[in-house]
């Protein structure tokens, strides 16, 4: 394990709110909404229209990974309603979000005969974690209920998240996404460190750079054959992902979004892993965006990019462009011409990033010291 992985084991106080959103980011977006500025105002209206009247499905003690009993919808709703409270100050949203979280505090298991349960735990946990983190400051969520929800996350989600899936890398990255936010909400340094160590192992085995050598490093699940595990790329270039040639964009967007979520949570907690992975992530963003924008796989594989477009990309673009000063022209073009106008807004753990992270040009952010 590298010195980076050792460094992050040092225990420091967690920053709250500090999962996917910081106080500065929440205030920035709230101000844009109050001023009816775009794209935030329209995204906020759309999110409220879709989720404001959502009713909890919770109450089950066990759910199947194949049929989650409404848990994923509830997790998504709890996150969006928590954001709506933070942006508007209307406690009605917080009350609804708290009711959802409390309704799932008695959950005891997520079942399946394979790693689908790990993936579902990642999808759901990656929404429950940020929602709960936002609500920790809401006085209407009493301490006993907070403790019950934290205990449920440890009982049900930790076992499924803490054992890395050997399926395609999007699963492990989704697990890591959930681990990061839940660790912040639970104030669990061991879980936080474990997630960062997992990410360090997965990143070069999912996002390729030619400087890695002719093939990426081995990882559990590749069968000793990276060429096959990466679905036989015809050209290995910077920014290729382990699933670029699997389905030309669908799963790779989930993996990219999850990796950037992990970097964002770490940033809020004072760990600058954005810089550690800058070349890998910006290369992946620009290559995938170019493939989407052009409709051409740029020689990496046969076929064409999938039509899937998810409301992710914003987290990575805002950080790398406004804080790190990277241009990312293809990513910007994709955001303006596709993501902000026609993407699916809330798909599993990829939820309304145009609302939460579009163009976060916050001066204080670039002046923050991260170690």
C-alpha positions in Angstrom: 0.0 0.0 0.0 1.3 3.4 -0.9 2.2 6.2 1.5 -1.0 8.0 0.5 -3.1 5.2 1.9 -1.1 5.3 5.1 -1.5 9.1 5.4 -5.3 9.1 5.4 -5.5 6.8 8.4 -4.7 9.8 10.7 -7.9 10.6 12.6 -9.2 14.1 12.5 -12.6 15.6 13.2 -15.1 15.1 10.4 -16.5 18.3 8.7 -20.3 18.6 8.6 -22.0 18.8 6.2 -19.3 17.0 4.4 -20.6 14.2 2.1 -21.4 15.4 -1.4 -22.1 19.0 -0.4 -20.3 21.5 1.7 -21.9 24.5 3.5 -20.4 26.8 0.9 -21.8 24.8 -2.0 -25.2 24.7 -0.5 -25.2 28.4 0.1 -24.0 29.1 -3.5 -26.8 27.0 -5.0 -29.4 28.4 -2.7 -28.5 31.9 -3.8 -28.7 30.9 -7.5 -32.2 29.4 -6.9 -33.4 32.5 -5.0 -32.2 34.7 -7.9 -33.9 32.4 -10.5 -30.6 31.8 -12.2 -30.1 28.9 -14.6 -29.5 26.0 -14.7 -30.1 25.7 -11.0 -33.6 27.2 -10.8 -35.0 24.8 -13.4 -33.3 21.8 -11.9 -34.7 22.7 -8.5 -38.2 23.0 -9.9 -37.9 19.7 -11.7 -36.6 17.9 -8.6 -39.4 19.2 -6.5 -42.0 18.4 -9.1 -40.8 14.8 -9.2 -40.3 14.1 -5.5 -42.1 16.6 -3.3 -45.2 14.3 -2.8 -43.2 11.1 -2.4 -44.5 8.7 0.3 -42.2 6.3 2.2 -42.3 2.6 1.3 -40.3 1.6 4.4 -41.1 -0.8 7.2 -39.6 -4.1 5.8 -37.0 -5.9 7.8 -35.5 -7.5 4.7 -35.5 -6.7 1.0 -34.3 -8.6 -2.1 -31.7 -7.1 -4.4 -34.0 -8.1 -7.3 -37.0 -6.3 -5.8 -36.1 -3.7 -3.2 -39.6 -2.8 -1.9 -39.2 0.8 -2.9 -36.0 1.3 -0.9 -34.1 2.8 -3.9 -36.9 5.3 -4.6 -37.1 6.2 -1.0 -33.3 6.7 -0.8 -33.4 9.0 -3.8 -36.4 10.9 -2.5 -34.7 11.4 0.9 -31.7 12.9 -0.7 -33.6 15.2 -2.9 -36.0 16.3 -0.2 -33.0 17.0 2.1 -31.5 19.2 -0.6 -34.8 21.0 -1.0 -34.8 21.8 2.7 -31.3 23.1 2.6 -31.9 25.2 -0.5 -35.3 26.6 0.6 -35.4 26.5 4.4 -38.8 24.9 4.2 -38.9 22.4 7.0 -41.7 20.4 5.3 -39.1 18.9 3.1 -36.9 17.9 6.0 -39.8 16.4 7.8 -40.6 14.2 4.8 -37.0 13.2 4.4 -36.7 12.3 8.1 -39.9 10.2 7.8 -38.4 8.2 5.0 -35.1 7.5 6.8 -36.9 6.6 10.0 -39.1 4.2 8.1 -36.0 2.1 7.1 -34.3 2.0 10.5 -35.6 -1.5 11.1 -34.1 -2.9 7.9 -31.9 -6.0 8.8 -30.8 -7.4 5.5 -30.5 -7.1 1.7 -30.6 -10.6 0.1 -29.4 -12.2 -3.1 -27.4 -15.2 -4.2 -24.7 -13.1 -5.9 -23.0 -9.7 -5.9 -26.2 -8.0 -6.9 -26.8 -7.4 -3.2 -23.4 -5.5 -3.0 -24.4 -3.3 -6.0 -27.9 -2.6 -4.6 -26.3 -1.7 -1.2 -24.0 0.7 -3.1 -26.8 2.3 -5.1 -29.1 2.8 -2.0 -26.3 3.6 0.4 -24.9 6.3 -1.9 -28.2 8.1 -1.6 -29.0 7.4 2.0 -25.6 8.6 3.1 -25.7 12.1 1.7 -29.3 12.5 2.7 -28.6 11.6 6.3 -25.5 13.8 6.3 -27.6 16.8 5.2 -30.3 16.1 7.8 -27.9 15.7 10.8 -28.3 19.4 11.4 -32.1 19.3 11.4 -33.4 19.6 14.9 -36.5 17.7 14.1 -34.5 14.5 13.6 -34.1 13.4 17.2 -30.9 11.8 18.5 -32.4 8.4 19.1 -33.7 8.2 15.6 -30.3 9.3 14.2 -28.6 6.6 16.2 -31.1 4.0 15.0 -30.4 4.9 11.4 -26.6 4.8 11.9 -26.9 1.4 13.6 -29.0 0.1 10.6 -26.3 1.3 8.2 -23.6 -0.6 10.1 -25.7 -3.7 10.4 -27.0 -3.9 6.8 -24.8 -1.9 4.6 -21.3 -2.3 6.0 -21.1 -6.1 5.4 -22.2 -5.6 1.8 -20.1 -2.6 1.0 -16.9 -3.6 2.8 -16.3 -6.7 0.7 -15.3 -5.6 -2.8 -17.2 -7.1 -5.7 -15.2 -8.9 -8.3 -17.7 -8.0 -11.0 -17.0 -5.2 -13.4 -15.4 -2.2 -11.7 -18.5 0.0 -11.7 -19.8 -2.2 -8.8 -16.8 -1.7 -6.6 -16.8 2.1 -7.3 -20.4 2.3 -6.4 -19.7 0.5 -3.2 -16.9 2.9 -2.4 -19.2 5.9 -3.2 -21.6 4.7 -0.6 -18.9 3.9 1.9 -17.5 7.4 1.8 -20.8 9.2 2.5 -21.9 6.8 5.1 -18.5 7.0 6.9 -18.9 10.8 7.2 -22.4 10.5 8.5 -21.4 7.8 11.0 -18.1 9.6 11.8 -16.3 6.4 11.2 -12.6 6.9 10.4 -11.9 3.2 9.8 -14.7 3.0 7.2 -13.5 6.3 5.6 -9.9 5.0 5.4 -11.0 1.6 4.0 -12.9 3.3 1.2 -9.9 5.4 0.2 -7.6 2.3 0.2 -10.2 0.5 -2.0 -10.3 3.4 -4.4 -6.5 3.5 -4.6 -6.5 -0.1 -5.7 -9.4 0.2 -8.2 -8.5 3.5 -9.9 -5.6 2.2 -12.1 -7.5 -1.0 -12.8 -10.5 1.0 -14.1 -9.1 4.2 -15.6 -6.2 3.5 -18.0 -3.2 5.7 -18.7 -0.5 4.7 -21.2 2.0 5.4 -18.5 0.7 2.3 -16.7 2.3 0.1 -19.4 0.8 -1.9 -22.2 -1.9 -3.2 -19.9 -3.5 -2.1 -16.7 -2.6 -3.6 -13.4 -4.3 -6.9 -12.4 -7.3 -6.9 -10.0 -9.5 -9.5 -8.5 -12.1 -10.6 -11.1 -10.0 -10.1 -14.2 -9.3 -13.8 -14.6 -5.6 -13.0 -15.2 -6.6 -11.6 -18.6 -7.0 -7.8 -18.6 -7.5 -7.7 -22.3 -10.6 -9.8 -22.0 -11.8 -8.2 -18.8 -11.7 -4.8 -20.6 -13.8 -6.3 -23.4 -10.9 -6.4 -25.9 -10.1 -2.8 -26.7 -8.6 -2.3 -30.2 -6.5 0.6 -29.0 -5.3 1.4 -25.4 -5.3 5.2 -25.0 -5.4 7.6 -22.1 -8.9 7.8 -20.6 -10.0 4.3 -21.6 -12.1 2.7 -18.9 -12.6 -1.0 -18.1 -16.1 -0.8 -19.4 -15.7 1.5 -22.4 -15.8 -1.4 -24.8 -18.3 -3.4 -22.7 -21.3 -1.1 -23.5 -19.8 2.1 -24.9 -20.8 4.4 -22.1 -23.6 3.0 -19.9 -21.7 1.4 -17.0 -18.7 3.7 -17.5 -20.8 6.7 -16.6 -21.8 5.0 -13.3 -18.2 4.2 -12.5 -16.9 7.7 -13.4 -19.7 9.4 -11.4 -19.0 7.1 -8.4 -15.3 7.8 -8.5 -15.8 11.5 -8.6 -18.3 11.3 -5.7 -15.6 9.7 -3.7 -13.1 12.4 -4.5 -15.7 15.1 -3.6 -16.4 13.6 -0.2 -12.7 13.3 0.5 -12.2 16.9 -0.6 -14.8 18.1 1.9 -12.9 16.1 4.6 -9.6 17.7 3.8 -8.1 14.9 1.6 -7.2 16.1 -1.9 -7.4 12.9 -3.9 -8.7 14.9 -6.8 -5.1 15.8 -7.5 -3.9 12.3 -7.0 -6.2 11.0 -9.7 -6.4 14.2 -11.9 -4.8 12.7 -15.0 -6.8 9.5 -14.9 -10.1 11.2 -14.3 -9.8 14.2 -16.6 -8.5 11.9 -19.4 -11.5 9.6 -18.9 -13.9 12.5 -18.8 -12.6 14.1 -22.0 -12.4 10.8 -23.9 -15.9 9.7 -23.0 -17.3 13.1 -23.6 -15.6 13.2 -27.0 -17.0 9.8 -27.9 -20.5 11.0 -26.9 -20.2 14.3 -28.6 -18.9 12.8 -31.9 -20.8 9.5 -31.9 -17.4 7.9 -32.6 -15.5 5.5 -30.3 -12.2 7.1 -31.3 -10.7 3.9 -32.4 -11.0 2.2 -29.0 -13.7 -0.3 -29.9 -16.3 -1.1 -32.6 -19.8 0.3 -32.6 -21.1 3.6 -31.3 -21.6 5.1 -27.9 -24.8 4.2 -26.1 -27.5 6.9 -25.9 -27.5 6.9 -22.1 -26.9 10.3 -20.6 -27.0 10.8 -16.8 -27.0 13.9 -14.8 -23.5 13.4 -13.5 -20.2 15.0 -14.9 -20.9 18.2 -13.0 -19.0 17.3 -9.8 -15.8 16.5 -11.8 -16.1 19.5 -14.1 -16.7 22.0 -11.3 -13.7 20.8 -9.4 -11.2 20.3 -12.2 -12.2 23.4 -14.1 -12.9 26.0 -11.4 -10.4 24.8 -8.7 -7.7 23.0 -10.6 -7.9 25.2 -13.7 -8.3 22.4 -16.3 -10.1 23.4 -19.4 -12.0 20.2 -20.3 -13.6 21.5 -23.5 -15.3 18.2 -24.5 -16.8 17.8 -21.1 -18.1 21.4 -21.2 -19.6 20.8 -24.6 -21.3 17.6 -23.4 -22.7 19.4 -20.3 -24.2 22.3 -22.3 -25.5 20.3 -25.3 -26.6 17.1 -23.7 -26.4 16.6 -19.9 -28.2 19.7 -18.8 -30.9 19.5 -21.5 -31.7 15.9 -22.0 -30.1 13.6 -19.4 -32.0 11.3 -17.0 -32.0 13.4 -13.8 -32.0 10.7 -11.0 -30.8 7.2 -11.8 -29.7 5.2 -8.8 -26.7 7.0 -7.3 -26.4 9.6 -10.1 -28.8 12.3 -8.9 -29.3 15.9 -10.0 -25.7 17.0 -10.2 -26.8 20.0 -12.3 -28.7 21.2 -9.3 -26.1 20.4 -6.7 -22.8 21.1 -8.5 -23.2 23.0 -11.8 -20.5 25.7 -12.2 -19.5 25.9 -8.6 -17.3 28.9 -9.1 -16.8 29.6 -5.4 -13.7 31.7 -4.7 -13.1 30.4 -1.2 -13.0 26.8 -2.5 -9.9 27.4 -4.6 -8.2 29.0 -1.6 -8.8 26.2 0.8 -5.8 24.2 2.0 -6.2 20.4 1.6 -3.6 17.9 2.6 
